[in-house]
Amino acid sequence: MSGPQLPAADDPLEPPTPAELAALEAAVGAPLPAPFVAFLATSNGGRLEYALDVPAGERELRVVFWSLFSTREPLPGLRANGKFLHELASERALKGVPHGYLPFATDGGASVAYLDLTPEGAGRVVGYIEGLPGWTGVPESAFVELAPSFEAFLHRLYRVFEEERSNPQ
């Protein structure tokens, strides 16, 4: 990945093992893009305090997908929340997410970022953005394209509260 400095996650876990990556690819049914694997090597399960602006009706909505999922298996007796394989199964059951979509981060609520690894999606990044009550002017919950690739998604992010928003294009 070249160009401007890309976001770094806070408090990441160790990089994924080859077995963890293989299990993830088997579960999603597609190979993981190289930029995503490289990002996991430095950000697995960390926190990403960066935002991006998502079109929401006549305005933009700031979304912070701050919690990155982890390839690690949960320790015995602990919950599996935040683990890729658990989140993938949950998103398929709760939202009907198609095979080929890989959830990789959440805003801590119901909004989730996905890699679209379907043949049609070709590695774009899609977000399920949780809607707000109608009086806010924000549309209903919906899936929206966030970027045409994972690398483009990373380039759209800006540091929350520390930088002025610059042109993400």
C-alpha positions, 0 to 999 in steps of 0.5 A, spaced: 500 500 500 502 506 497 500 513 498 499 517 504 500 514 511 494 509 512 491 508 519 494 504 525 490 500 530 491 501 537 492 495 541 492 490 536 493 482 537 498 478 534 498 477 526 493 472 524 496 465 523 496 461 516 491 457 519 486 462 522 487 466 515 485 459 511 479 458 516 477 465 514 477 464 507 474 457 508 468 461 512 467 466 507 468 462 501 473 467 497 481 469 498 482 475 502 485 481 498 492 482 499 491 489 502 486 486 507 491 481 509 497 486 510 492 490 514 490 484 519 498 483 520 498 490 524 491 491 526 488 484 528 483 485 533 485 492 535 481 499 535 481 504 529 479 511 531 478 513 524 472 516 521 469 516 514 463 520 512 457 516 509 452 519 504 445 520 508 440 523 505 441 530 504 447 530 508 453 526 511 453 522 517 460 520 520 461 513 522 467 510 526 468 503 525 472 503 531 472 495 533 476 491 528 474 483 529 480 478 531 482 472 527 483 469 534 479 463 537 475 465 544 478 463 550 474 457 553 468 460 557 469 467 554 464 470 549 466 470 542 463 477 540 468 480 536 471 474 533 471 474 525 468 467 525 462 468 530 461 475 527 460 472 520 455 467 522 451 472 526 451 477 521 448 472 516 443 469 521 441 476 523 441 481 517 441 475 511 448 477 509 450 473 503 456 468 502 462 472 500 461 478 505 466 478 510 464 483 516 471 486 519 469 492 524 463 495 527 461 501 530 460 498 537 452 498 535 449 495 529 453 498 524 458 494 520 463 494 515 464 488 510 469 486 505 464 484 499 468 478 496 463 476 491 464 476 484 460 482 483 463 486 489 470 484 487 473 486 494 469 493 495 467 495 502 460 495 504 457 498 510 451 496 514 449 503 517 444 503 522 438 508 521 436 513 526 429 515 528 425 519 522 425 526 525 433 526 524 433 526 517 437 520 516 434 514 512 432 507 514 438 502 516 441 500 509 447 497 506 451 502 502 458 502 498 463 505 502 469 504 497 471 500 491 476 496 494 479 495 501 485 500 500 480 505 497 476 505 504 483 506 508 484 512 504 478 515 506 479 514 513 481 520 517 483 521 524 477 522 529 478 529 533 485 530 531 485 532 524 481 537 520 477 533 514 481 533 508 478 531 501 478 523 501 478 522 494 
